[in-house]
Amino acid sequence: MTVQQTTAPRMAPAPAEQVRPLIGMPADTPADVNPDGPMPTKPANAVINILGVLGNHPALLSGVLPMLTALGEGKLPLRDSELVVLRVAYVLRSRYEWANHLVIGKWSGITEDEIARIPAGPDAPGWSEHDAALLRAVDELRGPEARLSDSTWQRLSATFDQEQMLEVLVTVGAYSMLAYILKSCDVAIDDWLPEPADLP
Protein backbone atom coordinates (compact mmCIF):
# COMPACT_ATOMS: atom_id res chain seq x y z
CA MET A 1 0.00 0.00 0.00
CA THR A 2 1.34 3.42 -0.95
CA VAL A 3 0.20 6.51 0.89
CA GLN A 4 -0.02 9.40 -1.55
CA GLN A 5 1.00 12.91 -0.57
CA THR A 6 -1.90 15.30 -1.02
CA THR A 7 -1.39 18.35 -3.23
CA ALA A 8 -1.09 20.66 -0.24
CA PRO A 9 -0.45 20.04 3.46
CA ARG A 10 -3.34 20.51 5.86
CA MET A 11 -0.98 22.51 8.05
CA ALA A 12 2.07 24.28 6.69
CA PRO A 13 5.23 24.67 8.76
CA ALA A 14 5.60 27.94 10.64
CA PRO A 15 8.22 30.28 9.15
CA ALA A 16 11.75 29.08 9.85
CA GLU A 17 12.74 32.40 11.41
CA GLN A 18 9.93 31.93 13.93
CA VAL A 19 10.91 28.34 14.75
CA ARG A 20 14.70 28.70 14.99
CA PRO A 21 14.65 30.51 18.37
CA LEU A 22 12.26 27.89 19.73
CA ILE A 23 14.68 25.07 18.92
CA GLY A 24 17.80 26.92 20.03
CA MET A 25 19.16 27.51 16.54
CA PRO A 26 21.02 30.82 16.13
CA ALA A 27 19.59 33.04 13.41
CA ASP A 28 23.00 33.25 11.76
CA THR A 29 23.53 29.47 11.50
CA PRO A 30 25.19 28.87 8.11
CA ALA A 31 23.54 26.70 5.47
CA ASP A 32 26.53 24.34 5.35
CA VAL A 33 26.03 20.58 5.12
CA ASN A 34 27.99 17.83 6.86
CA PRO A 35 28.59 15.10 4.27
CA ASP A 36 29.87 12.75 6.98
CA GLY A 37 26.89 13.21 9.27
CA PRO A 38 23.68 11.21 9.60
CA MET A 39 21.79 13.58 7.26
CA PRO A 40 24.49 14.44 4.71
CA THR A 41 22.35 16.72 2.52
CA LYS A 42 20.55 18.64 5.29
CA PRO A 43 21.62 22.29 5.54
CA ALA A 44 22.66 23.11 9.09
CA ASN A 45 20.18 25.99 9.22
CA ALA A 46 17.22 23.98 7.89
CA VAL A 47 14.19 23.61 10.14
CA ILE A 48 12.84 20.15 9.41
CA ASN A 49 9.18 20.18 8.44
CA ILE A 50 7.91 18.26 11.47
CA LEU A 51 9.46 20.85 13.81
CA GLY A 52 8.10 23.59 11.59
CA VAL A 53 4.57 22.23 11.90
CA LEU A 54 4.94 21.86 15.67
CA GLY A 55 6.20 25.45 15.63
CA ASN A 56 2.62 26.55 14.96
CA HIS A 57 2.11 25.78 18.68
CA PRO A 58 5.28 27.11 20.34
CA ALA A 59 4.42 25.83 23.81
CA LEU A 60 3.80 22.35 22.43
CA LEU A 61 7.07 22.37 20.47
CA SER A 62 8.91 23.53 23.58
CA GLY A 63 7.44 20.59 25.48
CA VAL A 64 8.08 17.91 22.85
CA LEU A 65 11.58 18.95 21.78
CA PRO A 66 13.40 18.06 25.04
CA MET A 67 12.04 14.52 24.85
CA LEU A 68 13.18 14.11 21.24
CA THR A 69 16.57 15.59 22.13
CA ALA A 70 16.91 13.23 25.09
CA LEU A 71 16.20 10.27 22.80
CA GLY A 72 18.64 11.52 20.17
CA GLU A 73 21.36 11.87 22.80
CA GLY A 74 20.27 8.81 24.76
CA LYS A 75 21.66 5.49 25.86
CA LEU A 76 20.38 3.27 23.04
CA PRO A 77 22.83 2.45 20.26
CA LEU A 78 21.76 4.52 17.23
CA ARG A 79 21.30 1.43 15.07
CA ASP A 80 18.89 -0.04 17.63
CA SER A 81 16.81 3.10 17.94
CA GLU A 82 16.68 3.46 14.16
CA LEU A 83 15.42 -0.11 13.75
CA VAL A 84 12.64 0.77 16.18
CA VAL A 85 11.76 4.03 14.40
CA LEU A 86 11.73 2.39 10.97
CA ARG A 87 9.41 -0.36 12.22
CA VAL A 88 7.09 2.29 13.70
CA ALA A 89 7.20 4.20 10.40
CA TYR A 90 6.33 1.07 8.46
CA VAL A 91 3.56 -0.13 10.78
CA LEU A 92 1.94 3.32 10.88
CA ARG A 93 2.60 3.99 7.17
CA SER A 94 4.42 7.24 7.89
CA ARG A 95 6.18 8.22 4.66
CA TYR A 96 7.94 11.15 6.31
CA GLU A 97 9.41 9.07 9.13
CA TRP A 98 10.38 6.31 6.71
CA ALA A 99 12.15 8.71 4.32
CA ASN A 100 14.07 10.56 7.04
CA HIS A 101 15.04 7.56 9.10
CA LEU A 102 15.97 5.48 6.09
CA VAL A 103 18.88 7.90 5.63
CA ILE A 104 19.82 7.92 9.33
CA GLY A 105 19.33 4.16 9.60
CA LYS A 106 21.75 3.46 6.76
CA TRP A 107 24.26 5.84 8.33
CA SER A 108 23.89 3.98 11.65
CA GLY A 109 24.82 0.66 10.03
CA ILE A 110 21.49 -0.88 9.04
CA THR A 111 22.12 -2.73 5.78
CA GLU A 112 20.01 -2.67 2.63
CA ASP A 113 19.04 -6.32 3.26
CA GLU A 114 17.91 -5.46 6.79
CA ILE A 115 15.88 -2.49 5.56
CA ALA A 116 14.18 -4.77 3.05
CA ARG A 117 13.29 -7.16 5.92
CA ILE A 118 11.75 -4.53 8.21
CA PRO A 119 8.30 -4.78 6.57
CA ALA A 120 8.28 -8.57 7.15
CA GLY A 121 8.69 -7.98 10.86
CA PRO A 122 10.44 -9.79 13.69
CA ASP A 123 9.75 -13.31 12.44
CA ALA A 124 11.51 -12.83 9.11
CA PRO A 125 14.57 -15.05 8.76
CA GLY A 126 17.93 -13.32 9.15
CA TRP A 127 17.39 -11.20 12.25
CA SER A 128 19.51 -11.70 15.33
CA GLU A 129 17.52 -12.45 18.49
CA HIS A 130 18.22 -8.93 19.71
CA ASP A 131 17.09 -7.22 16.49
CA ALA A 132 13.98 -9.39 16.30
CA ALA A 133 13.13 -8.41 19.87
CA LEU A 134 13.42 -4.72 18.99
CA LEU A 135 10.99 -5.12 16.10
CA ARG A 136 8.70 -7.29 18.19
CA ALA A 137 8.65 -4.60 20.88
CA VAL A 138 7.14 -2.19 18.35
CA ASP A 139 4.50 -4.70 17.29
CA GLU A 140 3.57 -5.57 20.86
CA LEU A 141 3.31 -1.96 21.99
CA ARG A 142 1.23 -1.12 18.92
CA GLY A 143 -0.97 -4.19 19.48
CA PRO A 144 -4.14 -4.59 21.56
CA GLU A 145 -2.27 -5.25 24.82
CA ALA A 146 0.05 -2.21 24.38
CA ARG A 147 2.58 -4.03 26.55
CA LEU A 148 5.85 -5.87 26.08
CA SER A 149 5.48 -9.60 26.55
CA ASP A 150 7.59 -11.33 29.19
CA SER A 151 9.75 -12.95 26.53
CA THR A 152 10.46 -9.67 24.73
CA TRP A 153 11.20 -7.91 28.02
CA GLN A 154 13.60 -10.67 29.05
CA ARG A 155 15.34 -10.71 25.67
CA LEU A 156 15.92 -6.95 25.64
CA SER A 157 16.74 -6.60 29.33
CA ALA A 158 19.46 -9.22 28.91
CA THR A 159 21.30 -6.52 26.92
CA PHE A 160 19.79 -3.23 28.04
CA ASP A 161 19.84 -1.52 31.43
CA GLN A 162 16.76 0.19 32.90
CA GLU A 163 17.39 3.50 31.16
CA GLN A 164 17.73 1.78 27.80
CA MET A 165 14.56 -0.22 28.38
CA LEU A 166 12.69 3.01 29.10
CA GLU A 167 14.14 4.55 25.94
CA VAL A 168 12.78 1.66 23.84
CA LEU A 169 9.29 2.31 25.23
CA VAL A 170 9.51 6.07 24.81
CA THR A 171 10.93 5.78 21.27
CA VAL A 172 7.96 3.70 20.16
CA GLY A 173 5.55 6.13 21.81
CA ALA A 174 7.25 9.32 20.62
CA TYR A 175 7.53 8.27 17.00
CA SER A 176 3.97 6.93 17.00
CA MET A 177 2.86 10.37 18.22
CA LEU A 178 4.92 12.07 15.51
CA ALA A 179 3.39 9.77 12.89
CA TYR A 180 -0.09 10.89 13.96
CA ILE A 181 0.93 14.52 13.42
CA LEU A 182 2.83 13.88 10.19
CA LYS A 183 0.01 11.93 8.58
CA SER A 184 -2.92 13.98 9.84
CA CYS A 185 -1.28 17.30 8.89
CA ASP A 186 0.01 15.88 5.57
CA VAL A 187 3.52 17.12 6.37
CA ALA A 188 5.63 17.18 3.22
CA ILE A 189 8.92 15.29 3.10
CA ASP A 190 11.82 17.73 3.41
CA ASP A 191 13.03 18.79 -0.02
CA TRP A 192 16.71 18.36 0.87
CA LEU A 193 16.31 14.60 1.16
CA PRO A 194 17.95 12.90 -1.84
CA GLU A 195 15.22 11.11 -3.79
CA PRO A 196 13.29 10.02 -0.70
CA ALA A 197 12.16 6.42 -0.94
CA ASP A 198 8.50 5.58 -0.60
CA LEU A 199 7.23 3.04 1.87
CA PRO A 200 7.60 -0.56 0.67
Backbone torsions as a table, in degrees:
resi	resn	phi	psi	omega
1	MET	NA	131.7	177.9
2	THR	-111.4	129.4	176.8
3	VAL	-91.4	119.3	-177.5
4	GLN	-84.7	140.6	173.5
5	GLN	-74.4	132.6	176.3
6	THR	-71.8	166.6	-175.2
7	THR	-65.7	-28.9	179.1
8	ALA	-143.4	143.9	178.1
9	PRO	-66.7	150.5	173.9
10	ARG	-69.1	-29.3	178.8
11	MET	-139.5	117.8	-179.6
12	ALA	-80.1	152.5	174.6
13	PRO	-61.7	145.8	172.1
14	ALA	-64.4	156.1	179.3
15	PRO	-55.5	139.3	-176.2
16	ALA	-57.1	-37.9	-178.6
17	GLU	-66.9	-22.9	175.7
18	GLN	-80.3	-32.6	-174.1
19	VAL	-85.5	-33.9	-174.9
20	ARG	-52.6	-47.4	178.7
21	PRO	-62.8	-30.0	-178.4
22	LEU	-70.6	-26.3	-178.0
23	ILE	-106.5	10.8	176.0
24	GLY	74.0	26.5	178.9
25	MET	-99.6	119.8	178.9
26	PRO	-58.6	144.2	-178.3
27	ALA	-61.5	-27.6	-177.2
28	ASP	-96.0	19.1	177.3
29	THR	-60.2	127.1	-178.7
30	PRO	-70.3	160.4	-178.3
31	ALA	-88.4	24.7	-179.3
32	ASP	-66.3	158.0	173.1
33	VAL	-115.6	158.2	177.6
34	ASN	-114.2	96.4	-174.7
35	PRO	-63.8	-15.4	179.4
36	ASP	-98.9	1.7	-177.8
37	GLY	-89.4	179.6	-177.0
38	PRO	-68.6	-23.7	176.8
39	MET	-124.5	79.9	-166.2
40	PRO	-67.5	-14.2	179.7
41	THR	-109.1	3.6	-177.9
42	LYS	-82.5	120.6	174.2
43	PRO	-61.9	141.3	-176.5
44	ALA	-61.1	-26.8	-177.8
45	ASN	-95.7	6.1	-179.1
46	ALA	-74.7	137.2	171.8
47	VAL	-98.1	112.3	-176.8
48	ILE	-63.0	149.5	-169.5
49	ASN	-60.5	-35.0	179.4
50	ILE	-64.7	-39.2	177.1
51	LEU	-70.5	-32.6	176.1
52	GLY	-63.5	-42.1	178.6
53	VAL	-66.3	-45.0	176.3
54	LEU	-62.1	-25.4	178.4
55	GLY	-65.7	-12.9	173.0
56	ASN	-69.3	-13.2	176.4
57	HIS	-131.6	82.5	-172.7
58	PRO	-53.4	-39.3	-179.4
59	ALA	-66.0	-37.3	178.8
60	LEU	-67.7	-45.4	177.0
61	LEU	-58.4	-43.2	-179.5
62	SER	-65.4	-24.2	176.1
63	GLY	-83.3	-37.4	-176.0
64	VAL	-78.7	-38.1	-172.1
65	LEU	-58.2	-42.5	179.1
66	PRO	-60.1	-35.3	178.0
67	MET	-65.8	-45.3	179.8
68	LEU	-64.8	-38.3	177.6
69	THR	-64.6	-42.8	179.0
70	ALA	-61.7	-38.1	177.2
71	LEU	-68.1	-43.0	-179.0
72	GLY	-64.5	-28.1	-179.9
73	GLU	-108.0	22.2	-169.3
74	GLY	-84.8	-162.7	-172.3
75	LYS	-92.7	-17.0	180.0
76	LEU	-72.7	140.0	169.9
77	PRO	-57.3	140.9	-175.4
78	LEU	-58.0	-40.4	-179.9
79	ARG	-59.7	-40.3	-179.6
80	ASP	-66.0	-46.6	-179.0
81	SER	-65.1	-34.4	179.4
82	GLU	-70.9	-34.1	173.2
83	LEU	-60.2	-42.2	179.3
84	VAL	-63.4	-48.3	-177.5
85	VAL	-63.4	-42.0	-179.9
86	LEU	-65.0	-36.2	176.7
87	ARG	-67.4	-41.4	175.3
88	VAL	-58.8	-47.6	-179.3
89	ALA	-58.2	-41.8	-180.0
90	TYR	-68.0	-49.0	-176.3
91	VAL	-61.9	-38.6	-178.6
92	LEU	-93.5	3.4	176.2
93	ARG	56.9	45.4	179.7
94	SER	-95.9	100.6	-178.7
95	ARG	-60.5	-40.4	-177.4
96	TYR	-63.5	-50.0	179.2
97	GLU	-61.3	-42.5	-179.2
98	TRP	-60.6	-47.5	-176.4
99	ALA	-64.0	-45.7	-179.0
100	ASN	-67.7	-45.6	-173.5
101	HIS	-83.9	-12.0	168.6
102	LEU	-62.6	-43.2	179.3
103	VAL	-66.1	-49.0	-178.7
104	ILE	-66.0	-39.4	-179.8
105	GLY	-60.9	-43.9	177.9
106	LYS	-63.2	-41.1	179.3
107	TRP	-63.4	-31.9	-178.4
108	SER	-78.5	-9.7	178.0
109	GLY	114.1	1.5	175.8
110	ILE	-72.3	128.0	-174.8
111	THR	-83.3	165.2	176.9
112	GLU	-59.5	-41.5	178.5
113	ASP	-61.7	-40.1	179.9
114	GLU	-67.9	-41.0	177.0
115	ILE	-59.7	-41.5	179.6
116	ALA	-65.8	-23.4	179.9
117	ARG	-87.5	-16.9	-176.7
118	ILE	-55.2	-43.9	179.2
119	PRO	-60.8	-29.6	-179.3
120	ALA	-75.2	-16.5	173.1
121	GLY	86.8	-171.4	-171.0
122	PRO	-69.2	-19.1	-178.0
123	ASP	-91.5	0.0	177.8
124	ALA	-66.7	139.8	178.2
125	PRO	-64.7	144.6	175.9
126	GLY	113.4	-20.0	178.8
127	TRP	-76.5	145.9	167.2
128	SER	-70.4	164.6	177.7
129	GLU	-60.1	-38.7	-178.8
130	HIS	-65.8	-48.8	-179.6
131	ASP	-63.5	-41.1	178.1
132	ALA	-61.0	-38.3	179.4
133	ALA	-66.6	-36.3	176.5
134	LEU	-62.1	-46.1	179.5
135	LEU	-67.0	-38.7	179.8
136	ARG	-66.1	-33.2	177.5
137	ALA	-59.3	-42.6	177.5
138	VAL	-60.4	-48.9	-176.6
139	ASP	-63.5	-38.6	-179.2
140	GLU	-70.5	-41.5	179.3
141	LEU	-68.9	-30.5	177.5
142	ARG	-84.3	-6.6	-177.5
143	GLY	-85.9	-176.8	-174.7
144	PRO	-63.9	-28.5	179.2
145	GLU	-81.1	-24.1	-178.3
146	ALA	50.0	46.2	-174.6
147	ARG	-154.9	140.9	174.6
148	LEU	-69.8	136.3	174.7
149	SER	-69.7	163.6	178.4
150	ASP	-59.8	-40.5	-176.7
151	SER	-67.7	-39.5	178.7
152	THR	-68.7	-40.9	177.5
153	TRP	-60.0	-46.5	-178.3
154	GLN	-64.1	-41.0	-178.8
155	ARG	-63.8	-46.2	-178.2
156	LEU	-73.1	-39.2	-177.7
157	SER	-73.2	-11.2	172.4
158	ALA	-70.0	-21.3	-179.5
159	THR	-111.5	-36.2	-172.8
160	PHE	-99.6	147.6	171.6
161	ASP	-85.4	-176.5	-175.3
162	GLN	-63.3	-40.4	179.7
163	GLU	-63.5	-41.5	178.8
164	GLN	-67.0	-37.5	176.7
165	MET	-61.8	-42.7	177.5
166	LEU	-63.2	-37.5	179.4
167	GLU	-65.3	-35.7	175.6
168	VAL	-58.8	-48.7	-177.6
169	LEU	-63.4	-44.1	-178.2
170	VAL	-69.9	-35.5	178.4
171	THR	-61.2	-46.2	178.4
172	VAL	-60.8	-45.8	-178.6
173	GLY	-66.1	-44.3	-176.5
174	ALA	-65.3	-43.9	-176.9
175	TYR	-79.2	-20.5	168.6
176	SER	-67.7	-45.9	177.5
177	MET	-57.7	-46.9	179.7
178	LEU	-62.4	-36.5	178.0
179	ALA	-62.4	-38.8	177.6
180	TYR	-59.4	-43.9	-179.4
181	ILE	-68.3	-48.4	-177.3
182	LEU	-57.9	-44.9	-176.1
183	LYS	-76.9	-41.5	-177.0
184	SER	-71.4	-32.1	178.5
185	CYS	-90.8	-2.2	-177.8
186	ASP	53.4	49.2	-178.7
187	VAL	-67.5	128.2	-178.9
188	ALA	-73.8	145.4	174.4
189	ILE	-65.7	137.1	-176.8
190	ASP	-58.0	134.8	-171.9
191	ASP	-73.8	-9.9	178.0
192	TRP	-85.9	-4.4	176.1
193	LEU	-71.6	134.4	-178.7
194	PRO	-77.4	110.7	177.0
195	GLU	42.4	65.7	-175.6
196	PRO	-58.0	132.6	-178.2
197	ALA	-77.0	145.3	175.5
198	ASP	-81.4	166.5	176.5
199	LEU	-63.7	142.1	176.1
200	PRO	-72.6	NA	NA
